[in-house]
Amino acid sequence: MRATLLLALALLTHPGFPWLPDEAHGPLARPEESMALPVSRKGISGQATWYRWRPGEAAAGPRLRAALGSRWRGRLVRVCAGESCLRVRLTDWCACPGERLVDLDRRAFALLAFPSRGVVRVTVIY
């Protein structure tokens, strides 16, 4: 029993874990190989952090909400850090002070950077 728990903990904390398929939550918070959004979209740069939330969902900070206008809730956006991009749905809001644009769920953040970093520079394309 203890060995099983240790193996499960090792899998959950392994950086490769978010890449495992998760059919229950659909294609959100996965690498965006087949989910390209149109290139002609607008973008805003800042920082992303993570919090414990539902996979594929994110909280929009004040700067992002201002850029998107009053219809930000439920909107799909692309979040890119370097060459890595993913798509999340904005379902919540955060105070997100300073340069913080968006709070991602832990799995989505792990696709862009190690969660232990806490913060990653991103561009949100909408």
N, C-alpha and C positions, 0 to 999 in steps of 0.2 A: 504494500500500500504506500509506504513512504517513498519507495523508488518511483512509483507512478506519479505521485505528487511532485517530486523533484523533476521528473521528466516534463510534466505539464508546465511547471514554472519555467524551466529552461526554454521550452518552446515559446511560451508567451512573452518572454523577455528577449528572445533572439531577434536581432535586427531584421532578419528575413521573414519573420512571422507575418507582417502585414501583407506580404505578397501571396499568401495562401488564399485560395478562392473562398469567397464568402457569399454564396448564392442568396442567403437570407436578406442581404442588404443591397442586392443589385450591383450595378457597375460603379457606384459612387465610391470615392476614396480609394481608387485603384490607379495604377499608372494609366496614362491617357493615350495609349497607342492607337486605339480605335475610336476614341471619343473626341476627336478634334473639333474645336469650336471655330467659327469663321475667323480668319486672320485680321479682318477689318475692325475688330473690337477695340474699345478704349481700355487703358490700364492705369493703375495707380501703384506706386511702390512704397514699401514700408516694411514692417516686421510682422511675423506671425508667431503666435505662441500656441500651446495646446492645453486642453482641459478635458476632463472626463465627460464625454457627451456621446450621443449616438453616432455610430460609424457613418461617415459620409455627410455629416451635418456640421455646420460651423456657425460661429457667432460673429456678426459684423460690428466693427468698431465705428466710432463717430465719423471719422474721415471717409470710410468706405460707404457708410449709409448716406452721407452727404453727397458723395459722387454718384450713387445709384438713385437717389431721390426716394420718394415715399413708397415706391413699389419694390423695395429691396427684399422683403421677406418672401421666402420661397424661391428666390432666384438662384439659378446655377451660375457659378463663376469658376474660372480657371485660376489656380494658384500655382505659380512657378517659382522655383528656387534654382537658379542656374539652369541646367538642362532638364531638370525634373519638373514635370507638371502633373497636376491632378485636378479633378473636378469635384466641387462640393456644393451642397445646397445650403444657402443662408436661412437658418430657421430660428435664430436667437440673436440677441444683441449683447454687447459688452461695453463697459466704460472704456476699456482699452486706451490708457493714457499714452501720450507721446506719439511715437512712430508706429505703434501697434495698429494694424489694420484689421486683423482677423484672429480669432481663436479657433483653431482646428481641433478635431477630435484626435486622440493620441495616435490612432492608426494612420490617419491622414498625415499628421506631422511626421511620423516615422518614415513615410515615403519620401520626405524631403530632407530630413536631417535626423540625427539621433535625438530621441526625446530628452536625454540628459542635458543637451545644449540649452533647452528651454525656449530659445528664441532663434529664429532664422529670418534672414532678409528675403523678401518675396516681392513679386509683382502679381497683383490680382487683375486679371483680364475679365472684362464684363461686356 
